[in-house]
Every structure is written in C-alpha cells, then in structure tokens.
Amino acid sequence: MGDNNWQVKLCEGMPEVKLAQSVCDMCNGNCGGSCGINLFIKKDMLIKTSGRQGHPLSHGYICAKGRLIPEILNAPDRLRHPLKKDGKGRFREISWDEAFSLITRQLKDIKAKYGAESLAVHVGHAGVRKEFTPYVELFCRLFGTPNFSTSGSHCYLSKLIANEITCGGLPVPDLPNSKCIIFWGYNPKESYPPVKRIINEARKKGAGLIVVDPRATSTARESDLHLQLRPGTDTALALGLLNVIIGENLYDREFVDKWAIGFGELLQHIRQYPPEEVAKITWVPADKIRKAARMYASCKPASIASGIAPELLTNGFQAERAMSVLQAITGNLDIPGGAIFTPPPKLSPVLVETATEKPAIGKEEFPLFHKYTNRAQANLYPRAILEGRPYPIKGLIVVGSNPVLTWPDAGKVKRALGKLEFLAVMDLFLTETAKLADLVLPAATFWERDEIWDHSYIIGDPRLGMAQKALPVGDVMTDWAFWRELATRLGYGHEFPPKTEYEAINFRLKPLGLDFEQLAECPNGYIYQEKQYKKYEEEGFNTPSGKVEIYSKQLENHGYYPLPTYHEPGESPWSTPEIARDYPFILSTGARALSYIHSRYRNLPSFRKRAYEPLVEMNRKTAEKLKIKDGELLAVESLRGRIELKAKLTEELHPQVIYVPHGWAEANVNLLTDDTVLDPVTGFPAFRALLARVRKINLSHP
C-alpha cells in the first residue's frame, strides 16, 4: 500500500504521538457531510483533535464539538462492558458471551410466543451509518420481522418522498453557483458551519439570501430578506410565493410546457393563496411575500436549502412538495446553481427479499412512506406496544438512539418501553432510554471503526469518502460486528455473507472496482465524480410520466391531495381555538445548536459549560406583560405534560411564540409534544407547531 494521508503516522516532533487523519461525525456528518479532522493519539488514547487542511468540505475548519471529541472517547462514564439489569433494577457487568446468550434466548422466546414481527429494531443517527444499514435490514429479514426503522421516521424521509413523487429524486442545492439562495428552516451557522464558508463565497459573488424561519436566527439577521412565519404555515407561504411567480409570469414557461404536468390545475389552485390571504395565515407581510417571490424567480439560477423544520409538521409533506414545485416551475431543477440531482455511488446491494407474515408497523396507515422506504414508522411503535395495534410489539433493540428524549409524547414512550418483555440498547453512554433496558451494550465510536459514506446529500458533490479505524476497540463492539454475531447465534450466519467488517466494506465497494485500501489511497480518501446537469433531457425525470408531476396521480390514487395544499397544524389558534383559549402560545422545538446534537453529550463537563441548562425562549415584550423576568423559573405546559425551566427573553421570536430546546432530560420538551396527529402521508409528528401555556412558579430564585 502506497504512502497516503490516511495512514496512521508518527507525529513530527512528537515521536510518542501518532497522527491519524479522519472525519468528524458529530452533527450533519450523520447525513454525509463530515468535516475533516486530525486525531492525535498517545498510548492508544486520543489526546487532541484539529481541523484537517485540504479537506474538500471543511477546509481545516473544526467546531467546538469536534474539538471536544477526546472527552467523548475518554469519558469516565462511557459504557465499556455489557450491562444486565437484575431483578432489583440494578445493572451489573457481564461478558459479551453472556450478553449474546441472553439476547439470543430472549429473541427466540419472543418469536416462538408472538411471531417474528413482534420484534422491532430501531437505529438512530448515532448508530449504524447508512452504508452499513442494509446489513441491519438483512438481519431483520432473516429473523422474519418487517419492523426495521431509523431516525428517518421523523427526519429527512418526508422530504425525500415528497421530492421522489414530484420530480423523481431528491435534488440538493448547488450553493456555490447560486445567484439567489433560500434557507428554509435552515440555520447552517448553528447546524452545519462548513456551509457558512460556501455562503460567504457565494455572497461575495453577489448572491442574494432569503431566510424563512420563525426565529430571527444569526443567519436570518445576515440575510437580505427574512420571512418570519408562524410555525407550521410553511406550505401556505410556499403557495403564496407560487401565486406571485405564476401571476406575474415569472415562471419558466419553456420548462413547464415541456417537462411538467399539472400546471393548469396548479394555476387554478394557487388563486386561493394571494399574498394578502397568505399574510393572514403566516404573519409574513404581503409585500415581503411578493419581494421574496420576485427575488427568487428573477435571480436565476436559484436554490432552496431546506432544513428538517418544514418536515416536522402535520402538513410537512405538502410543504416539501410545494418547495419542489417552486424549484421546478422556475426552471431551477438540475442546472448549475439550482437544485441538482447527484446519484449516490453505486454500491453492491445487500438485502435478500424474504416475505414476512405481517406488514410493517405503519404500512397500512402510511402506505407511501413504506413504499419509498421499506421501513416501519417508529412513531406508531408505542401504540403497538401499549394497545397491540395492529399487533403487539414485545421486543425492541435500539442502536444509537434515545427515544425517551427524541420521540413525541415522551410520557407515552416511557410507558411503552416499560411494558416491553425485552429491551436492548446499544450506545456510548447510559442514556435515559438505556436506563430502562434489560440489556445495555457498549458501542464503538466512529473513530473506532472503518467507515465509508457518500457526500452527495449535503451540497451536491458526488463523492464517496472513507475513514480508517484510528483507535483500538477494547471491550466495546462495532455495530456491524454485533449484528453479524447475533445473526450467527440465531443460526443465520451462513446467510450473512461477509465474515469481517473489512469484507463487508469491500463487498459494498465492488461495483466501483476498488477496495477499502484503494479508496484510502485516493486523494484525501475520496473518489470524485463530475457534476452532471440537465440529465432529464436524456432520460426524463424518474416519475411515471417522465416529467415533474405537479399534479400527482399517485397521491390522488392513495386518497391524498394531488396538488400541494395547506392545512392548519393539528393544534393551532385556528384549528383548535378551544385549546388555544387555555394554551395561547405556539410552541416550537428541535432547532440545532452548536453545543449539542439532539440528546447527546450533556453528560460531559466541557459540553455542559457551553450550554449549562435548558431555557424557554420567549418574546421580551410578552414577558414584560406577564411580569416574567429573565432567568425566572417557569412551568411550560401542554395537553400532554409539564416541564420546568428558566426564561430567556429575546427579540428573536414573535410575541405569541415560545421555543424550548430538545434533548434535555431535566426538562424534556417531548413530554409536551404529540404523537396522535401525524402527517397523513408520512406519519411525521408536529415537533415545530403545538399549543402551550407558560406559568410562573412561586419560588424564589437568584
């Protein structure tokens, strides 16, 4: 193997220190956008990290989370050995052999008593990466359960399905070449800082920036135009933009005539969304709606970078559909600087199709979610556990996920997990979910295992990357090794082809004509493909008609609205005025922060110093009317629960909106959220638009 940047080397000037070049997996890297980092290793211990110069995405940048990686790996409370809960609810260390014997016995018993479908497997962002996910799905199929789910039950997949149905794939913004950019529910300064550099360069070249966000974030404050909408009204705003663009003939007539179907129906449909009416719904002034529409439609090429916020609504699928139509009718699909299609690298498929006796949880309620993902909808697991609908779930394996803090209606989630006959959790730390488990398994971190992934999703760069294991594993286990051993113990080892993780990676890489070592020898550990544009001119769009389907027959045939259509959130001052009388605030949650990612790392001192406690943000003038002071302890309540946390007064929010961060065990906002009113197409919950009230607590606090 030739010399390359990806080998672990002695650090120049420090012979006792090894230098390994890897990537960070602390935030959006989960989805394929990992930053490049240097790892400084002394006596098999990570002592320092730094940004890696020359990395094609981060260019030497590293955020606070990346600098604190050594604290994660070396944390004294990190899980190092399997833990079994005894009859008194206490954990004791056991060997891996005992752990596999226990889980094998439990799974066999559950399958014999209730059927294979009564086992569910859920994988989160912190667990198996997507290039290894097919091996987990393979295990589920071999066991016989259709109930495999991921964090995609409330992240990303609604966006994916909406775009698949509309234009045949998920296009991503070609930000470096855009002349106008809309950040829709997206705040990269907090959620993904490397994009900040790309935006700064685009702005220097004259690109305009529009931000759609209920909060006046740092990104919004730097924009040319901020559309501060009411949480949950994204679809209405998008339809208002379409009304202006079509009404003022700012759309790309040539593209629409040749490559879209349903424009005539859309023309009639959007007449009910004039800017003045949309302003009443969204709280965005009509003149700003017109200005944004004209700016986006006239500054071609233009792109829309949407975060996950628009998905996390009961009308989120339609919001993503409307944005897809916006990009299409302005002729911004698959052009430089627009929304481009970047097919992922062709990797060997893993799954073998095996029939299961029962349909996956959620397939009947959300058939299109299942059609496009072949996964269960995890938001319905608590119902299946507690009510046995459509059949009971008795066992659950959770890898790299913390449902108690990240799923809607945490009270119900906790009751459901407590009713399971067997719960196993594999993670880095003893999370709130792991504390409820019968068996807890210590997982390897990203830097203790070999990895491959594609970057195409983040900024449209068609490249495949890798990272080599830089640290010894010890008594923890990689995700792949766990599933391989469990399959073997259950008698499926002969159908789980690769015998080692290295073989598994090479099997996936085979269609590309290279193996893991050869990938490591590529510049910076990547293989690149040139961006290609207007691919639809040769093959059409990947839809039944070969065109952009503004009017979707597929949606119509499933009983859904065939055009993007706005509906009020399941809870709002307009849809449920009787609730709003007692719960007058619109509650939003789930925004990303530089200090943490979801529920992770709040147990670590250096992380905690950056953001010590959860705070409820509210408009300063509203607080003054209620005689609430900054830092005062408050109770925030919804129909489902109550939490206590201190007030943070701000000018960033509308007077009727409050914001509570997620991921805090001591003030779990998901005790307030709802899992009963879901997006009718995808089953996504409404994390971003619910009703709540605020009460002062009569205690004396400094």
C-alpha positions, 0 to 999 in steps of 0.5 A: 500500500502506497504512502497516503494521508490516511495512514496512521503516522508518527507525529513530527516532533512528537515521536510518542504521538501518532497522527491519524487523519479522519472525519468528524461525525458529530452533527450533519456528518450523520447525513454525509457531510463530515468535516475533516479532522486530525486525531492525535493519539498517545498510548492508544488514547486520543489526546487532541483533535484539529481541523484537517487542511485540504479537506474538500468540505471543511477546509481545516475548519473544526467546531467546538464539538469536534474539538471536544471529541477526546472527552467523548472517547475518554469519558469516565462514564462511557459504557465499556462492558455489557450491562444486565439489569437484575431483578432489583433494577440494578445493572451489573457487568457481564461478558459479551458471551453472556450478553449474546446468550441472553439476547439470543434466548430472549429473541427466540422466546419472543418469536416462538410466543408472538411471531417474528414481527413482534420484534422491532429494531430501531437505529438512530443517527448515532448508530449504524451509518447508512452504508452499513444499514442494509446489513441491519435490514438483512438481519431483520429479514432473516429473523422474519420481522418487517419492523426495521426503522431509523431516525428517518421516521421523523427526519429527512424521509418526508422530504425525500418522498415528497421530492421522489413523487414530484420530480423523481429524486431528491435534488440538493442545492448547488450553493456555490453557483447560486445567484439567489439562495433560500434557507428554509428552516435552515440555520447552517451557522448553528447546524452545519458551519462548513456551509457558512464558508460556501455562503460567504463565497457565494455572497461575495459573488453577489448572491442574494439570501432569503431566510424563512424561519420563525426565529430571527436566527444569526443567519436570518439577521445576515440575510437580505430578506427574512420571512418570519412565519408562524410555525407550521404555515410553511406550505401556505407561504410556499403557495403564496410565493407560487401565486406571485411567480405564476401571476406575474409570469415569472415562471419558466414557461419553456420548462413547464410546457415541456417537462411538467404536468399539472400546471393548469390545475396548479394555476387554478389552485394557487388563486386561493393563496394571494399574498394578502390571504397568505399574510393572514395565515403566516404573519409574513407581510404581503409585500415581503411575500411578493419581494421574496417571490420576485427575488427568487424567480428573477435571480436565476439560477436559484436554490432552496436549502431546506432544513428538517423544520418544514418536515416536522409538521402535520402538513410537512409533506405538502410543504416539501412538495410545494418547495419542489414545485417552486424549484421546478416551475422556475426552471431551477431543477438540475442546472448549475446553481439550482437544485441538482440531482447527484446519484449516490455511488453505486454500491453492491446491494445487500438485502435478500427479499424474504416475505414476512407474515405481517406488514410493517408497523405503519404500512397500512396507515402510511402506505407511501412512506413504506413504499419509498422506504421499506421501513416501519414508522417508529412513531406508531411503535408505542401504540403497538406496544401499549394497545397491540395495534395492529399487533403487539410489539414485545421486543425492541433493540435500539442502536444509537438512539434515545427515544425517551428524549427524541420521540413525541409524547415522551410520557407515552414512550416511557410507558411503552418501553416499560411494558416491553418483555425485552429491551436492548440498547446499544450506545456510548453512554447510559442514556435515559432510554438505556436506563430502562433496558434489560440489556445495555451494550457498549458501542464503538465510536466512529473513530473506532471503526472503518467507515465509508459514506457518500457526500452527495446529500449535503451540497451536491458533490458526488463523492464517496469518502472513507475513514480508517479505524484510528483507535483500538476497540477494547471491550466495546463492539462495532455495530456491524460486528454485533449484528453479524454475531447475533445473526450467527447465534440465531443460526443465520450466519451462513446467510450473512455473507461477509465474515469481517467488517473489512469484507463487508466494506469491500463487498459494498465497494465492488461495483466501483472496482476498488477496495477499502485500501484503494479508496484510502489511497485516493486523494484525501480518501475520496473518489470524485465524480463530475457534476452532471446537469440537465440529465432529464433531457436524456432520460426524463425525470424518474416519475411515471410520466417522465416529467415533474408531476405537479399534479400527482396521480399517485397521491390522488390514487392513495386518497391524498391531495394531488396538488400541494395544499395547506392545512392548519397544524393539528393544534393551532389558534385556528384549528383548535381555538378551544385549546388555544383559549387555555394554551395561547402560545405556539410552541416550537422545538428541535432547532440545532445548536452548536453545543449539542446534537439532539440528546447527546453529550450533556453528560460531559463537563466541557459540553455542559459549560457551553450550554449549562441548562435548558431555557424557554425562549420567549418574546421580551415584550410578552414577558414584560406583560406577564411580569416574567423576568429573565432567568425566572423559573417557569412551568411550560405546559401542554395537553400532554405534560409539564416541564420546568425551566428558566426564561430567556427573553429575546427579540428573536421570536414573535410575541405569541411564540415560545421555543424550548430546546430538545434533548434535555432530560431535566426538562424534556420538551417531548413530554409536551409534544404529540404523537396522535396527529401525524402527517397523513402521508408520512406519519411525521409528528408536529415537533415545530407547531403545538399549543402551550401555556407558560406559568410562573412558579412561586419560588424564589430564585437568584 
